[in-house]
Amino acid sequence: MIVKIGKGKDLLKTLSYNQVKVDNNKGSVLFTNNLPEPYYNASNFVALLYKHFEPYLLLNYKTEKIVRHISLNPNPVDKISDDILSEIAKQYMKEMGYDNQPYIVYKHSDIEREHIHIVTVCTDLQGKQINDSYDYFRSVKVCHEIEKQFNLTPAIKRIDIESNQIQFRPVDYTKDSIKTQIASVIRHLPKYYNYDSLENYNALLSLFNITAKKVEVPYYSQLKLGLVYFALDNLGKIASNPLKASLFGKSAGYHSLVAQFEKSKDVLQKSKTELKEVVEIILDKANSLESFINTLIDKGINIVIFKNNDNRVYGASLIDHNSKAVYKDSELSQSLPTNILNKNWSVSNEAINVEQAKPKKGLSNKEAESKEVLELHPIFDYLNSDLNSLTRSDFVSFFNLFSNNLETDDNELELEKKLKRKKKGRSF
């Protein structure tokens, strides 16, 4: 069983998040502790819960992150009844020192594995904060004991299995551990591909149903640039919560990405001419967008087409798997301006929204779109084979990634601030 401990300050938002799951029939309330019984038909249930939590919030205004949002995730192979899930939650909260606290336990069924979320606060009615020193390590120990007590599949076996399955494949936002799926792509792609802009980086990521966005994080009196990653659905729409780049290591961060841009420039310049000639020849002979895309794929090239809300093409990026390079269409040739694409070829709502993968043989693009999985270019079979030699350090990093929680890291600059303050106070 894997545990994730989220620490935050917005109780109302946390309660509302779980209530939305219940309202959409993707979750249910298992039980409450020192709180009113769940009123399933009460539109003000969240407000009632908040009212009962409020004294705990008011008695300790010094604790900034007073909310605890805990997720307990059994192995999907374990089929556990609601009664046993409730017993697991009670045992966990007792061992962690929260047995007398008000808390509510939800069961989520929005992904393929059922899991439970527990919402509580970390201060008691005397205003004292419940000890949370080394709570993650204590929590792991408690989970191991619960696994033995309830005869559950140990979490480490699940992690070991999944670590051996890391490979380049499109992210499925409906399945388990979006973070792990995204990590298996973004931690390795820079080893193989060259790109010189965030737009081209996203074109490459779109092959795997991933996108990255630049964000500005307040840091003292300045703004620090960073990245967040999202999973996409089959229509290219954002389908997950944002995942900070810091969850995936330095190589996935904004500064590493900028360094990759600079490093790629010389390589991109060298392979640009040959790709330009190939694209121009294919463009000249193609009589439809579909034939253009498929001929490119046959030559080892993916094209990612960007459209606005009016379904009009405003740009494209080409991914050459032969030279491992990504370009904007305008960087290659004036023969590929987006106005020609719009004028000569029909790009309807029924066409593939983002031309990111090769349809299975014998299917049209329209038919292939309805399939759950589209084939990536065969080049990724070669890349997958390179991942069979993961080192021990890779596995440790993977374990940490799989165990950490986005909410636990919602103030990622705090540690950096402390280190800088210590450094300023040193005398040499």
C-alpha angles and dihedrals in degrees: 000000000000121000128202121190116202119195120196145138104232107086095169092055092049093049091046092051091057094041090056088058089053093046091051092050090247095111145018140203111254097186145315131234120212088346134099117280113265113273100205094188096043112108089200097052093118090051090051091051092048091051091057092046093048099085089057090052095048096048093063115035093160095071105086100189100043098150122090118199107183125187122197113195119190120197109275090236089065110086103203127184122228090250092056092045088054091050090049091052092049092048092048094049092047093052091047092052098253100107093111094043125100109256141154126214122212129187114216121205099172094112133041094273122057115228139166133244122202122198120197143132129251100225127078132216090274089059093247120138116239110242110264099170110142088351093157093057092043088049093054090051091050091050091053089054091048090051089056094043095051096032094242128165109267114250095228091065090055093049091048091053094047093046089059090052097056107131143133107284134133114275115250107208091196093062135077124295109003089189092060093048092050092045092056088061108036096043091060110028095081089062090066111025137061124212132157105202141041089244092058091043089055091048088058093044091050089069085069098040092256133123134183127211130196115236135184116230119197110241115178103303094337138072118241119205119233144158134243125192130215136189115235131212124230091277094055094254122139108263106173144048116271116274116206117234089234088072090066101044134259094298090068095050131103097255092050089049092053089049088052090053091055093044091051099052098086093045092049093050092053097052097038100090097054094048091048091057093048093050093048092052092049092046092052094052100039117099097188140027090247094055090045092054095045094047090051090051091050087056092051097261130123121199121204111200120203120209133183127228090278089059091247119143112242100168149345140208125210123213114203108199091187095064094021090236134137123207140174113243091242091055091060109041146346086225089076105055114149094238090066090052091053095044100048104028131053113232103186130175087260093062121093106284095216113016095223108140144026115262118235113270115274095025128104119229090256093053093044092053091065091056118097095228129038118195118253118221111285089244088083091063086066092048092049091059090060091063095064090084099064112162126227090257089054089054093048090050089049091051091052091047093050093048101044124089130222092224092052088060099046091126100044094164095059095087091047090053092052092050091050092050091051091048092052090052095054121103120212 
